Amino acid sequence: MKFKINRDHFANGLQLVMSVVGVRKTMQILQNVLIEASDGKVSLITTNLDLGVRCSVKAEVSEEGSITLPVRELGSIVRQLAGMEVSVECTEGNRATISTRGSLFHIMGIESKEFPPLPALDKLNQYDLSRVELTQMLKNVSYAQSVNEERYMLRGVFFSFADDKLTLVATDGRRLAVTEREMTVSKDSGGEFILPASTVSELMKMPPLGDMVKVSFNERQVAFEMKISDVGNDASDEEKAAGKGFVDSIYLVSKVVEGRYPNYKQVIPAEVFEKSEVERELLQECITRAALVSDEKVTLSIKSGELEITGQSTLGDSRETMGIDYEGDEVTVSFNPGFACDPLKALTKDKVILEFRDEISPGIFRTDAPKDDDQISFLCVIMPIRTD
């Protein structure tokens, strides 16, 4: 194997696949990146057996071949090289030579045939989703995933393709976040799966290099593939920098969380609550400031034309007020400030609707039903903190 590659392009590709590699070194080969050179490109593949990722970077390939090299060490070397054109050559004995202007490195690798292949999915359900919308929907709910090891089914985001809509759900038992987008789902191709939290994190970090993501899944695995598109002149400097060198597609394949997701719909209150539409960013700022003296809870007092947010602890107390459009009965309810701020941080809409009933009933943060300019709806149910 022999190829020449741009240093920054090589570094971008290695950085993308590096985060999949686990910290536990139970299998040495899993600390390596599989490098395959052919047809004017270099494919980079890593896996931890639960999650795998593949990307391709353009290169000048003079001799096809493959090898696996320790990805963290290789990434550090490539980032520190002074020259922009990097030459990589592999000889017998699984030794790679990396050279550029004034620098020469020899790295021992492992034969590529020992690298576990990424799983091939069969009997698939497939859907094409907007990358921007998929990323936003994941942001809308991912903060509500459980971190409890015993409740493994809640340690991820639930995907449901049914009833002509895509639904994403996350809950940790104290809050529930649901986001939906209308789409065509035939009765024969619907389905559902639980995407592990680690895969959710990687998917949200997918660089903005394509408009669409193809989702393919069966009962055991799910794959996300984004075709690389040309970065236009109207792209941001960050998007242009991220897109340099990538070709073909970026591919993630993951195991799904085994088990059946709980019936989340029964958590959503069916009775009619009082409600008010408020400025999302202003509410977030008020809760954040009120929580500076109380990280356990903030109390929301909703009254005619005004929302009062207070915090209190042995350190002191705080009080924030904001005007709202509300003419109903006065209601007081307390929440964990982090739980209240998480959905406000994730959303992008200017306004959010608060629904409330009393101090022992859950509070609801939601956005309006989908409109032509925004097809994504959102709802978050938060359990209150009892005020003794």
C-alpha positions as CSV (number, residue, x, y, z in Angstrom):
1,M,0.0,0.0,0.0
2,K,1.3,3.4,-1.0
3,F,-0.4,6.8,-1.1
4,K,0.0,10.5,-0.7
5,I,-2.5,12.6,1.1
6,N,-3.1,16.1,2.4
7,R,-2.2,16.4,6.0
8,D,-5.3,18.3,7.1
9,H,-7.6,15.9,5.1
10,F,-6.0,12.9,6.8
11,A,-6.3,14.5,10.2
12,N,-10.0,15.4,9.6
13,G,-10.8,11.8,8.7
14,L,-8.8,10.3,11.7
15,Q,-10.5,12.7,14.1
16,L,-14.0,11.7,12.9
17,V,-13.4,8.0,13.5
18,M,-11.2,8.2,16.6
19,S,-14.0,8.8,19.1
20,V,-15.5,5.4,18.5
21,V,-12.5,3.7,19.8
22,G,-13.0,2.6,23.4
23,V,-10.6,3.3,26.3
24,R,-10.5,-0.3,27.4
25,K,-7.8,-2.3,25.6
26,T,-9.3,-5.7,25.8
27,M,-8.5,-6.3,22.1
28,Q,-5.5,-4.5,20.7
29,I,-7.0,-4.5,17.2
30,L,-9.9,-2.4,18.4
31,Q,-7.5,0.4,19.2
32,N,-6.5,0.5,15.6
33,V,-8.0,2.2,12.5
34,L,-8.4,0.1,9.4
35,I,-6.9,2.0,6.4
36,E,-7.9,0.8,2.9
37,A,-6.4,2.6,-0.1
38,S,-7.9,2.3,-3.5
39,D,-9.5,4.3,-6.4
40,G,-8.2,7.7,-5.4
41,K,-9.3,7.5,-1.8
42,V,-8.4,6.2,1.6
43,S,-11.2,4.6,3.7
44,L,-10.8,4.9,7.5
45,I,-12.8,2.4,9.7
46,T,-13.0,2.0,13.5
47,T,-15.2,-0.1,15.7
48,N,-15.7,-1.1,19.3
49,L,-18.0,-4.0,18.3
50,D,-21.1,-2.1,19.5
51,L,-20.6,0.9,17.1
52,G,-18.6,1.3,14.0
53,V,-17.9,4.2,11.7
54,R,-16.4,4.6,8.2
55,C,-15.4,7.6,6.2
56,S,-13.3,8.2,3.0
57,V,-10.8,10.8,2.3
58,K,-9.4,11.7,-1.2
59,A,-5.8,10.6,-1.8
60,E,-3.3,9.9,-4.6
61,V,-3.1,6.1,-4.4
62,S,-0.1,4.6,-6.3
63,E,-0.4,1.1,-4.7
64,E,-3.6,-0.3,-3.3
65,G,-3.7,-2.2,0.0
66,S,-4.7,-2.1,3.6
67,I,-3.4,-2.1,7.2
68,T,-4.5,-1.3,10.7
69,L,-2.6,1.2,12.8
70,P,-3.1,2.6,16.3
71,V,-5.5,5.4,15.7
72,R,-4.7,7.8,18.6
73,E,-1.0,7.7,18.0
74,L,-1.4,8.0,14.2
75,G,-3.7,11.0,14.7
76,S,-1.2,12.7,17.0
77,I,1.6,12.2,14.5
78,V,-0.4,13.5,11.5
79,R,-1.6,16.6,13.4
80,Q,2.0,17.6,14.3
81,L,3.5,17.1,10.9
82,A,5.0,20.3,9.3
83,G,4.5,19.4,5.7
84,M,1.1,19.5,4.0
85,E,1.8,16.5,1.7
86,V,2.1,13.2,3.7
87,S,3.4,10.0,2.2
88,V,2.3,6.7,3.6
89,E,3.8,3.4,2.6
90,C,3.3,-0.1,4.1
91,T,5.8,-2.9,3.6
92,E,5.9,-6.5,4.6
93,G,5.8,-7.1,8.3
94,N,2.9,-4.7,8.9
95,R,5.1,-1.7,9.3
96,A,3.9,1.7,8.0
97,T,6.3,4.5,7.0
98,I,4.9,8.0,7.3
99,S,7.0,10.8,5.9
100,T,6.8,14.5,4.9
101,R,9.2,17.4,4.8
102,G,11.9,16.7,7.3
103,S,9.9,14.1,9.2
104,L,10.0,10.3,9.1
105,F,8.0,7.9,11.3
106,H,7.8,4.1,11.4
107,I,4.7,2.6,13.1
108,M,4.0,-1.1,13.7
109,G,0.5,-2.2,12.8
110,I,-1.6,-5.3,12.7
111,E,-2.7,-7.2,9.6
112,S,-6.0,-5.9,8.2
113,K,-7.6,-9.3,7.9
114,E,-7.7,-9.5,11.7
115,F,-9.9,-6.4,11.9
116,P,-13.6,-7.2,12.6
117,P,-15.7,-6.2,9.6
118,L,-18.6,-3.8,10.0
119,P,-21.8,-5.8,10.1
120,A,-23.9,-6.0,6.9
121,L,-27.5,-5.3,7.5
122,D,-30.2,-7.5,5.9
123,K,-34.1,-7.4,5.8
124,L,-33.9,-3.6,6.3
125,N,-36.4,-0.8,6.8
126,Q,-35.1,2.3,5.1
127,Y,-35.9,6.0,5.3
128,D,-34.3,9.2,4.1
129,L,-34.2,12.0,6.6
130,S,-33.0,15.6,6.5
131,R,-29.7,15.8,8.4
132,V,-30.6,19.1,9.9
133,E,-33.9,17.9,11.1
134,L,-32.6,14.6,12.5
135,T,-29.9,16.5,14.4
136,Q,-32.4,19.0,15.8
137,M,-34.8,16.2,16.9
138,L,-32.0,14.4,18.7
139,K,-31.1,17.6,20.5
140,N,-34.7,18.0,21.5
141,V,-34.8,14.8,23.5
142,S,-31.2,13.4,24.1
143,Y,-30.7,15.3,27.4
144,A,-33.6,13.2,28.9
145,Q,-31.9,9.8,28.4
146,S,-31.4,7.8,31.6
147,V,-27.9,7.4,33.1
148,N,-29.1,4.6,35.4
149,E,-27.2,1.3,34.5
150,E,-30.1,-0.8,35.8
151,R,-32.7,0.8,33.5
152,Y,-30.8,-0.1,30.4
153,M,-33.8,0.3,28.0
154,L,-33.9,4.0,28.9
155,R,-30.2,4.6,28.2
156,G,-30.9,5.8,24.6
157,V,-33.4,7.4,22.3
158,F,-36.5,5.6,21.1
159,F,-37.2,5.9,17.3
160,S,-40.6,5.0,16.0
161,F,-41.7,5.1,12.3
162,A,-45.4,4.7,12.4
163,D,-48.7,6.5,11.8
164,D,-47.1,8.7,9.1
165,K,-44.6,10.3,11.4
166,L,-41.2,9.8,12.9
167,T,-41.2,10.0,16.7
168,L,-38.2,10.3,19.0
169,V,-38.5,9.8,22.7
170,A,-36.2,9.9,25.8
171,T,-36.9,9.6,29.5
172,D,-35.1,9.0,32.7
173,G,-38.3,8.5,34.8
174,R,-38.4,12.0,36.1
175,R,-38.9,13.8,32.8
176,L,-40.0,12.8,29.3
177,A,-39.1,14.4,26.0
178,V,-41.0,13.7,22.8
179,T,-40.4,15.2,19.3
180,E,-42.2,14.3,16.1
181,R,-42.1,15.0,12.4
182,E,-44.7,14.1,9.9
183,M,-43.5,11.8,7.1
184,T,-44.8,9.0,4.9
185,V,-44.6,5.6,6.6
186,S,-46.2,2.6,4.9
187,K,-47.8,-0.1,7.0
188,D,-45.3,-2.6,5.7
189,S,-42.1,-0.6,6.3
190,G,-42.8,0.9,9.8
191,G,-40.7,-0.1,12.8
192,E,-39.0,1.0,15.9
193,F,-35.7,0.7,17.7
194,I,-33.8,2.1,20.7
195,L,-30.6,3.9,19.7
196,P,-27.9,3.6,22.5
197,A,-26.7,6.9,24.1
198,S,-23.2,6.5,22.8
199,T,-24.5,6.2,19.2
200,V,-26.8,9.2,19.8
201,S,-23.7,11.2,20.8
202,E,-21.7,10.2,17.7
203,L,-24.7,10.9,15.4
204,M,-25.1,14.4,16.8
205,K,-21.5,15.1,16.1
206,M,-21.8,14.1,12.4
207,P,-20.2,17.0,10.4
208,P,-22.5,19.1,8.1
209,L,-21.3,17.5,4.9
210,G,-24.6,16.3,3.3
211,D,-28.2,17.2,3.2
212,M,-29.8,13.8,3.8
213,V,-29.2,10.8,6.0
214,K,-30.3,7.3,5.1
215,V,-31.5,5.3,8.1
216,S,-31.5,1.5,7.7
217,F,-32.5,-0.9,10.5
218,N,-33.6,-4.3,11.5
219,E,-34.3,-6.0,14.8
220,R,-30.6,-6.0,16.0
221,Q,-28.8,-3.1,14.2
222,V,-29.2,0.3,12.7
223,A,-27.1,2.2,10.2
224,F,-26.9,5.9,9.3
225,E,-25.3,6.9,6.0
226,M,-24.8,10.5,4.8
227,K,-23.7,11.0,1.3
228,I,-21.0,13.7,1.0
229,S,-22.2,16.7,-1.1
230,D,-20.2,19.6,-2.4
231,V,-19.7,22.4,0.1
232,G,-21.2,25.5,-1.6
233,N,-19.9,29.0,-1.5
234,D,-22.6,30.0,1.0
235,A,-21.4,27.5,3.5
236,S,-19.8,28.8,6.8
237,D,-16.0,28.7,7.3
238,E,-16.6,25.9,9.8
239,E,-18.5,23.8,7.3
240,K,-15.9,24.4,4.6
241,A,-13.1,23.4,6.9
242,A,-14.9,20.3,8.1
243,G,-15.7,19.2,4.5
244,K,-12.2,19.4,3.1
245,G,-11.1,16.0,1.8
246,F,-14.1,13.9,2.5
247,V,-15.6,11.9,-0.4
248,D,-18.3,9.2,-0.9
249,S,-20.2,9.0,2.5
250,I,-19.9,8.8,6.2
251,Y,-21.4,5.6,7.6
252,L,-22.3,4.7,11.2
253,V,-23.6,1.2,12.2
254,S,-24.7,0.4,15.7
255,K,-26.3,-2.3,17.8
256,V,-29.7,-1.3,19.2
257,V,-30.7,-1.6,22.8
258,E,-32.5,-4.9,23.3
259,G,-35.9,-4.9,25.0
260,R,-39.2,-3.0,24.6
261,Y,-39.4,0.7,25.3
262,P,-42.0,1.5,28.0
263,N,-45.4,3.0,27.0
264,Y,-44.4,6.7,27.2
265,K,-47.8,7.9,26.1
266,Q,-49.4,7.1,29.5
267,V,-47.0,9.6,31.1
268,I,-48.4,12.5,29.1
269,P,-51.3,14.1,31.0
270,A,-54.6,13.8,29.3
271,E,-56.5,16.4,31.4
272,V,-56.7,20.1,30.4
273,F,-54.0,22.3,32.0
274,E,-53.7,26.1,32.3
275,K,-51.2,27.4,29.7
276,S,-49.2,30.4,28.6
277,E,-46.9,31.1,25.7
278,V,-43.6,32.7,26.9
279,E,-40.3,33.9,25.4
280,R,-38.0,30.9,25.4
281,E,-34.6,32.5,25.8
282,L,-35.9,35.0,28.5
283,L,-37.4,32.2,30.5
284,Q,-34.1,30.2,30.3
285,E,-32.1,33.2,31.5
286,C,-34.5,33.9,34.4
287,I,-34.4,30.3,35.6
288,T,-30.6,30.2,35.3
289,R,-30.2,33.3,37.4
290,A,-32.7,32.2,40.0
291,A,-30.9,28.9,40.4
292,L,-27.6,30.7,41.2
293,V,-28.6,30.5,44.9
294,S,-30.5,27.2,44.7
295,D,-29.4,24.3,42.6
296,E,-32.0,22.0,44.0
297,K,-35.2,23.7,42.8
298,V,-36.7,26.9,41.4
299,T,-40.3,27.8,42.0
300,L,-42.5,29.2,39.3
301,S,-45.5,31.3,40.4
302,I,-47.8,32.0,37.5
303,K,-50.3,34.8,37.9
304,S,-52.2,37.3,35.8
305,G,-49.7,38.9,33.4
306,E,-46.6,37.8,35.3
307,L,-44.4,34.8,35.9
308,E,-42.2,34.9,39.0
309,I,-39.2,32.6,39.3
310,T,-37.6,32.3,42.8
311,G,-34.7,30.3,44.3
312,Q,-33.9,29.8,48.0
313,S,-31.3,28.1,50.0
314,T,-29.1,28.6,53.1
315,L,-27.0,30.8,50.8
316,G,-29.8,33.3,50.2
317,D,-32.7,33.8,47.9
318,S,-33.4,35.2,44.4
319,R,-36.3,36.5,42.5
320,E,-36.9,37.0,38.7
321,T,-40.0,38.3,37.0
322,M,-41.1,38.4,33.4
323,G,-44.3,39.5,31.7
324,I,-46.5,36.8,30.2
325,D,-49.9,36.6,28.5
326,Y,-51.9,34.8,31.1
327,E,-55.3,35.6,32.8
328,G,-56.0,32.3,34.6
329,D,-55.9,31.2,38.2
330,E,-52.6,31.6,40.1
331,V,-50.5,28.5,40.1
332,T,-47.2,27.7,41.9
333,V,-45.0,24.8,41.1
334,S,-41.3,23.9,41.7
335,F,-38.9,22.1,39.3
336,N,-35.3,21.0,39.2
337,P,-33.7,24.0,37.4
338,G,-31.5,21.8,35.2
339,F,-34.6,19.8,34.0
340,A,-36.4,23.1,33.3
341,C,-33.5,24.6,31.3
342,D,-32.6,21.6,29.2
343,P,-35.5,21.7,26.8
344,L,-35.3,25.5,26.6
345,K,-31.6,25.2,25.6
346,A,-32.3,22.5,23.0
347,L,-35.1,24.2,21.2
348,T,-34.6,26.9,18.5
349,K,-38.1,28.4,18.4
350,D,-38.6,31.9,19.9
351,K,-41.5,30.9,22.1
352,V,-42.5,27.9,24.1
353,I,-45.9,27.0,25.7
354,L,-46.0,26.2,29.4
355,E,-48.8,24.0,30.7
356,F,-49.4,23.7,34.4
357,R,-52.1,22.7,36.9
358,D,-50.9,22.6,40.5
359,E,-47.8,22.0,42.7
360,I,-48.2,18.2,42.6
361,S,-48.9,17.8,38.8
362,P,-46.2,17.6,36.1
363,G,-45.4,20.6,34.1
364,I,-45.3,20.6,30.3
365,F,-43.1,22.5,27.9
366,R,-44.2,22.2,24.3
367,T,-44.1,24.0,21.0
368,D,-47.0,24.5,18.6
369,A,-48.1,21.8,16.2
370,P,-46.0,21.6,13.0
371,K,-46.4,24.4,10.5
372,D,-45.2,24.7,6.9
373,D,-41.9,26.4,8.0
374,D,-41.2,24.0,10.8
375,Q,-42.4,20.4,10.6
376,I,-41.0,19.4,14.0
377,S,-43.2,19.4,17.1
378,F,-42.0,19.0,20.7
379,L,-43.3,18.2,24.2
380,C,-41.4,17.7,27.5
381,V,-43.1,16.5,30.7
382,I,-41.2,17.3,33.9
383,M,-42.2,16.0,37.3
384,P,-42.4,18.6,40.0
385,I,-40.5,18.9,43.3
386,R,-42.9,18.9,46.2
387,T,-42.8,22.0,48.3
388,D,-43.2,21.0,52.0
